[in-house]
Amino acid sequence: MNIQTFTTETALEAALSLKTILASRTHRKKVLGQEVIVPGQLGEALHLPRIIARLQSRQQRHRDQGLEDFAALWQTLSATTHTRVYRAMGWYNPQDLDWEDKRSNRRPLPGLDD
C-alpha cells in the first residue's frame, strides 16, 4: 500500500496494529544475576502513543498532524514490518494468494479442468 492512500482511519488502524507488533517484541535482560524477559519499548521510542492520540483527536488539525507523523514513521519501517502490520489488520494482496484461496477471486484458466 502506498503511503498516499492512507486516511486518518486507516492510519489509526495501522498504528494500533503496529503498536501491538512492536510491543510483542521481547528482550532478555539480566537483573541481579537472573535473566528477565522485558517487553519491547520501540513503540514508545518512536512516539507511537502520541501519534495514535493525534489520530484519535477530535480536532481536524491534530488528526492531520498525526497522519503526517505516521506517514513519516511508516517510510522508515522495513518491508517485513509492513507485511506484519497488513496481516494484523487483515489486509492482503490478491495477487500473492494461492489459487485455492477463496479470497483470491481468481478463476482457473480454460482447459485446465482435467
N, CA, C and O of each residue as an XYZ file, in Angstrom:
456
protein
N       0.852     -1.183      0.000
C       0.000      0.000      0.000
C       0.886      1.231      0.000
O       1.870      1.303      0.736
N       0.538      2.170     -0.809
C       1.281      3.412     -0.900
C       0.908      4.322      0.259
O      -0.237      4.314      0.711
N       1.848      5.091      0.734
C       1.605      5.949      1.901
C       0.566      7.031      1.584
O      -0.110      7.506      2.498
N       0.421      7.430      0.326
C      -0.566      8.453     -0.020
C      -1.991      7.937      0.081
O      -2.923      8.739      0.140
N      -2.192      6.628      0.102
C      -3.543      6.089      0.177
C      -4.040      5.959      1.611
O      -5.202      5.608      1.818
N      -3.207      6.227      2.599
C      -3.647      6.183      3.992
C      -4.564      7.360      4.291
O      -4.281      8.499      3.919
N      -5.652      7.066      4.960
C      -6.517      8.112      5.510
C      -6.294      8.115      7.016
O      -5.536      7.293      7.532
N      -6.942      9.024      7.721
C      -6.764      9.043      9.173
C      -7.293      7.759      9.807
O      -6.737      7.282     10.796
N      -8.369      7.194      9.241
C      -8.937      5.956      9.801
C      -8.011      4.765      9.562
O      -7.747      3.981     10.474
N      -7.520      4.636      8.326
C      -6.635      3.507      8.036
C      -5.285      3.677      8.720
O      -4.670      2.691      9.127
N      -4.820      4.911      8.850
C      -3.562      5.153      9.560
C      -3.712      4.814     11.039
O      -2.786      4.278     11.648
N      -4.865      5.121     11.620
C      -5.106      4.775     13.021
C      -5.122      3.265     13.198
O      -4.530      2.743     14.143
N      -5.790      2.564     12.302
C      -5.839      1.103     12.376
C      -4.436      0.505     12.235
O      -4.075     -0.425     12.956
N      -3.653      1.046     11.304
C      -2.287      0.560     11.111
C      -1.406      0.898     12.311
O      -0.566      0.089     12.706
N      -1.587      2.078     12.892
C      -0.786      2.472     14.056
C      -1.090      1.591     15.259
O      -0.181      1.226     16.004
N      -2.362      1.244     15.459
C      -2.719      0.359     16.569
C      -2.146     -1.044     16.356
O      -1.685     -1.680     17.303
N      -2.177     -1.520     15.117
C      -1.584     -2.824     14.812
C      -0.076     -2.781     14.997
O       0.516     -3.725     15.521
N       0.541     -1.694     14.572
C       1.986     -1.542     14.730
C       2.368     -1.508     16.205
O       3.400     -2.055     16.595
N       1.544     -0.872     17.018
C       1.817     -0.799     18.452
C       1.844     -2.195     19.076
O       2.730     -2.495     19.875
N       0.888     -3.045     18.722
C       0.862     -4.402     19.279
C       2.023     -5.243     18.744
O       2.573     -6.074     19.467
N       2.390     -5.032     17.495
C       3.509     -5.781     16.914
C       4.815     -5.390     17.584
O       5.627     -6.254     17.917
N       5.021     -4.101     17.784
C       6.261     -3.659     18.423
C       6.301     -4.051     19.894
O       7.377     -4.320     20.429
N       5.152     -4.089     20.554
C       5.114     -4.485     21.966
C       5.342     -5.990     22.123
O       5.775     -6.441     23.183
N       5.056     -6.763     21.084
C       5.247     -8.210     21.178
C       6.716     -8.609     21.106
O       7.072     -9.732     21.463
N       7.560     -7.710     20.653
C       8.991     -7.993     20.628
C       9.514     -7.934     22.063
O       9.270     -6.970     22.787
N      10.224     -8.961     22.451
C      10.748     -9.010     23.816
C      12.267     -9.099     23.784
O      12.868     -9.495     22.785
N      12.869     -8.718     24.907
C      14.319     -8.735     25.042
C      14.682     -9.425     26.348
O      13.963     -9.316     27.341
N      15.790    -10.129     26.336
C      16.290    -10.766     27.552
C      17.269     -9.809     28.217
O      18.128     -9.216     27.563
N      17.123     -9.674     29.521
C      17.951     -8.753     30.276
C      18.326     -9.430     31.593
O      17.515    -10.149     32.176
N      19.536     -9.203     32.052
C      19.958     -9.769     33.331
C      19.773     -8.725     34.420
O      20.294     -7.613     34.341
N      19.013     -9.116     35.442
C      18.780     -8.242     36.588
C      19.147     -9.042     37.831
O      18.548    -10.082     38.107
N      20.124     -8.559     38.571
C      20.603     -9.225     39.783
C      20.967    -10.688     39.516
O      20.699    -11.569     40.333
N      21.581    -10.925     38.358
C      22.038    -12.265     38.017
C      20.985    -13.172     37.425
O      21.311    -14.284     37.011
N      19.730    -12.744     37.367
C      18.672    -13.566     36.778
C      18.246    -12.972     35.450
O      18.189    -11.756     35.270
N      17.952    -13.867     34.534
C      17.512    -13.435     33.222
C      16.024    -13.110     33.253
O      15.207    -13.924     33.683
N      15.684    -11.908     32.790
C      14.304    -11.430     32.795
C      13.925    -11.058     31.364
O      14.729    -10.481     30.632
N      12.710    -11.389     30.975
C      12.214    -11.016     29.650
C      11.472     -9.683     29.781
O      10.523     -9.547     30.553
N      11.936     -8.711     29.001
C      11.395     -7.352     29.057
C      10.605     -7.093     27.780
O      11.096     -7.384     26.690
N       9.384     -6.549     27.888
C       8.625     -6.229     26.659
C       9.299     -5.119     25.869
O      10.026     -4.292     26.419
N       9.038     -5.123     24.561
C       9.649     -4.131     23.682
C       9.175     -2.717     23.977
O       8.005     -2.496     24.286
N      10.083     -1.773     23.881
C       9.786     -0.362     24.123
C       9.951      0.479     22.860
O       9.982      1.708     22.931
N      10.055     -0.176     21.712
C      10.298      0.553     20.473
C       9.137      1.479     20.105
O       9.354      2.559     19.557
N       7.920      1.065     20.402
C       6.761      1.912     20.106
C       6.814      3.232     20.842
O       6.506      4.278     20.272
N       7.201      3.193     22.102
C       7.325      4.427     22.875
C       8.481      5.269     22.375
O       8.390      6.496     22.352
N       9.580      4.619     21.970
C      10.733      5.353     21.458
C      10.407      6.066     20.143
O      10.965      7.121     19.841
N       9.504      5.478     19.376
C       9.094      6.096     18.111
C       7.925      7.062     18.274
O       7.394      7.568     17.286
N       7.530      7.316     19.502
C       6.417      8.229     19.840
C       5.092      7.753     19.245
O       4.254      8.565     18.853
N       4.914      6.455     19.183
C       3.681      5.888     18.637
C       2.443      6.234     19.470
O       1.394      6.498     18.883
N       2.511      6.245     20.813
C       1.320      6.653     21.574
C       0.868      8.084     21.253
O      -0.330      8.365     21.217
N       1.821      8.976     21.021
C       1.470     10.363     20.676
C       0.809     10.411     19.296
O      -0.152     11.156     19.097
N       1.315      9.624     18.345
C       0.734      9.585     17.004
C      -0.686      9.046     17.070
O      -1.583      9.577     16.415
N      -0.896      7.993     17.858
C      -2.235      7.409     17.996
C      -3.190      8.411     18.636
O      -4.337      8.545     18.211
N      -2.712      9.111     19.657
C      -3.557     10.117     20.309
C      -3.940     11.225     19.330
O      -5.073     11.706     19.343
N      -3.003     11.624     18.489
C      -3.322     12.660     17.496
C      -4.315     12.153     16.459
O      -5.215     12.885     16.047
N      -4.154     10.900     16.036
C      -5.084     10.348     15.051
C      -6.487     10.176     15.626
O      -7.460     10.177     14.872
N      -6.610     10.028     16.948
C      -7.911      9.876     17.599
C      -8.497     11.206     18.059
O      -9.590     11.233     18.625
N      -7.797     12.294     17.829
C      -8.229     13.601     18.299
C      -9.523     14.033     17.627
O      -9.852     13.576     16.532
N     -10.239     14.907     18.285
C     -11.473     15.456     17.708
C     -11.194     16.604     16.747
O     -12.012     16.899     15.876
N     -10.054     17.247     16.901
C      -9.719     18.383     16.047
C      -9.053     17.900     14.768
O      -8.147     17.067     14.800
N      -9.508     18.431     13.651
C      -9.016     18.009     12.344
C      -7.520     18.302     12.191
O      -6.795     17.490     11.617
N      -7.055     19.430     12.688
C      -5.636     19.758     12.516
C      -4.746     18.788     13.280
O      -3.635     18.505     12.831
N      -5.198     18.267     14.425
C      -4.436     17.273     15.167
C      -4.416     15.937     14.416
O      -3.395     15.251     14.370
N      -5.566     15.583     13.829
C      -5.610     14.345     13.039
C      -4.707     14.446     11.818
O      -4.029     13.481     11.465
N      -4.692     15.615     11.169
C      -3.816     15.812     10.018
C      -2.346     15.726     10.422
O      -1.530     15.154      9.699
N      -2.013     16.298     11.583
C      -0.636     16.224     12.079
C      -0.269     14.776     12.415
O       0.849     14.336     12.147
N      -1.214     14.039     13.002
C      -0.981     12.630     13.292
C      -0.767     11.818     12.032
O       0.068     10.914     12.007
N      -1.518     12.134     10.978
C      -1.362     11.446      9.694
C       0.012     11.726      9.096
O       0.653     10.821      8.561
N       0.466     12.974      9.185
C       1.798     13.324      8.693
C       2.882     12.611      9.501
O       3.848     12.100      8.935
N       2.720     12.579     10.820
C       3.696     11.893     11.669
C       3.739     10.403     11.367
O       4.814      9.806     11.309
N       2.559      9.798     11.173
C       2.514      8.372     10.856
C       3.139      8.101      9.490
O       3.845      7.107      9.322
N       2.891      8.968      8.518
C       3.477      8.791      7.185
C       5.001      8.849      7.263
O       5.687      8.073      6.598
N       5.529      9.758      8.067
C       6.983      9.854      8.228
C       7.537      8.606      8.904
O       8.605      8.121      8.529
N       6.821      8.082      9.899
C       7.247      6.871     10.590
C       7.143      5.661      9.672
O       8.040      4.818      9.660
N       6.066      5.561      8.906
C       5.818      4.403      8.044
C       6.939      4.219      7.022
O       7.320      3.090      6.712
N       7.462      5.320      6.503
C       8.513      5.251      5.492
C       9.811      4.685      6.053
O      10.634      4.172      5.294
N      10.010      4.767      7.357
C      11.243      4.281      7.964
C      11.178      2.805      8.343
O      12.208      2.210      8.660
N       9.988      2.201      8.317
C       9.825      0.812      8.721
C      10.220     -0.138      7.593
O      10.160      0.217      6.416
N      10.620     -1.334      7.968
C      11.053     -2.323      6.985
C       9.849     -2.940      6.272
O       8.709     -2.807      6.717
N      10.129     -3.611      5.165
C       9.072     -4.284      4.405
C       8.468     -5.424      5.224
O       7.274     -5.702      5.119
N       9.288     -6.078      6.033
C       8.786     -7.154      6.894
C       7.784     -6.612      7.904
O       6.748     -7.230      8.147
N       8.086     -5.469      8.488
C       7.163     -4.855      9.443
C       5.891     -4.421      8.743
O       4.803     -4.568      9.301
N       6.000     -3.891      7.531
C       4.808     -3.519      6.758
C       3.920     -4.740      6.558
O       2.707     -4.667      6.753
N       4.518     -5.855      6.173
C       3.755     -7.082      5.936
C       3.077     -7.558      7.205
O       1.922     -7.982      7.168
N       3.782     -7.494      8.337
C       3.199     -7.928      9.606
C       2.028     -7.034     10.008
O       1.036     -7.521     10.551
N       2.133     -5.736      9.747
C       1.042     -4.810     10.062
C      -0.160     -5.105      9.175
O      -1.293     -5.126      9.656
N       0.078     -5.334      7.881
C      -1.025     -5.649      6.969
C      -1.739     -6.919      7.403
O      -2.969     -6.971      7.394
N      -0.978     -7.951      7.784
C      -1.592     -9.197      8.239
C      -2.404     -8.977      9.507
O      -3.493     -9.533      9.650
N      -1.887     -8.173     10.424
C      -2.606     -7.907     11.672
C      -3.906     -7.157     11.408
O      -4.884     -7.314     12.139
N      -3.905     -6.341     10.361
C      -5.102     -5.583     10.012
C      -6.088     -6.415      9.190
O      -7.241     -6.019      9.020
N      -5.639     -7.561      8.683
C      -6.498     -8.382      7.843
C      -6.444     -7.998      6.381
O      -7.298     -8.424      5.604
N      -5.462     -7.201      5.984
C      -5.307     -6.799      4.595
C      -4.422     -7.804      3.881
O      -3.559     -8.428      4.497
N      -4.635     -7.960      2.586
C      -3.836     -8.883      1.791
C      -3.797     -8.413      0.349
O      -4.620     -7.604     -0.080
N      -2.830     -8.933     -0.390
C      -2.693     -8.647     -1.808
C      -3.250     -9.850     -2.569
O      -2.700    -10.943     -2.435
N      -4.307     -9.702     -3.356
C      -4.909    -10.845     -4.036
C      -3.938    -11.563     -4.979
O      -4.079    -12.767     -5.197
N      -2.957    -10.851     -5.541
C      -2.012    -11.488     -6.446
C      -1.059    -12.434     -5.711
O      -0.461    -13.302     -6.346
N      -0.904    -12.291     -4.402
C       0.001    -13.141     -3.641
C      -0.673    -14.400     -3.106
O      -0.009    -15.227     -2.481
N      -1.968    -14.566     -3.335
C      -2.697    -15.701     -2.789
C      -2.615    -16.911     -3.709
O      -2.392    -16.771     -4.912
N      -2.795    -18.094     -3.141
C      -2.835    -19.332     -3.919
C      -4.131    -19.415     -4.710
O      -5.091    -18.694     -4.436
N      -4.142    -20.303     -5.693
C      -5.343    -20.500     -6.497
C      -6.500    -21.013     -5.660
O      -7.652    -20.651     -5.902
N      -6.205    -21.852     -4.680
C      -7.260    -22.464     -3.881
C      -7.827    -21.519     -2.816
O      -8.869    -21.811     -2.229
N      -7.176    -20.429     -2.570
C      -7.632    -19.493     -1.547
C      -8.903    -18.789     -2.029
O      -8.937    -18.259     -3.139
N      -9.938    -18.784     -1.202
C     -11.226    -18.206     -1.592
C     -11.166    -16.696     -1.767
O     -11.992    -16.117     -2.472
N     -10.184    -16.052     -1.123
C     -10.086    -14.600     -1.216
C      -9.440    -14.128     -2.506
O      -9.459    -12.930     -2.790
N      -8.873    -15.023     -3.293
C      -8.089    -14.615     -4.455
C      -8.943    -14.114     -5.616
O      -8.470    -13.322     -6.431
N     -10.199    -14.568     -5.701
C     -11.107    -14.174     -6.792
C     -10.533    -14.506     -8.159
O     -10.874    -13.860     -9.150
N      -9.672    -15.499     -8.220
C      -9.110    -15.917     -9.496
C      -9.903    -17.100    -10.033
O     -10.436    -17.912     -9.277
N      -9.966    -17.172    -11.318
C     -10.629    -18.303    -11.956
C      -9.554    -19.106    -12.689
O      -8.612    -18.529    -13.231
N      -9.690    -20.438    -12.709
C      -8.694    -21.244    -13.425
C      -8.728    -20.954    -14.918
O      -9.760    -20.566    -15.468
N      -7.607    -21.144    -15.551
C      -7.528    -20.930    -16.989
C      -8.357    -21.992    -17.713
O      -8.436    -23.124    -17.237
N      -8.981    -21.657    -18.857
C      -9.783    -22.632    -19.591
C      -8.912    -23.812    -20.042
O      -7.768    -23.631    -20.458
N      -9.474    -25.014    -19.951
C      -8.774    -26.205    -20.386
C      -7.916    -26.848    -19.327
O      -7.240    -27.836    -19.615
N      -7.914    -26.328    -18.101
C      -7.107    -26.898    -17.036
C      -7.935    -27.719    -16.072
O      -7.470    -28.028    -14.975
N      -9.152    -28.083    -16.451
C     -10.044    -28.830    -15.566
C      -9.889    -30.341    -15.738
O     -10.845    -31.078    -15.494
N      -8.747    -30.812    -16.138
C      -8.520    -32.256    -16.418
C      -8.778    -33.105    -15.242
O      -8.634    -34.325    -15.318
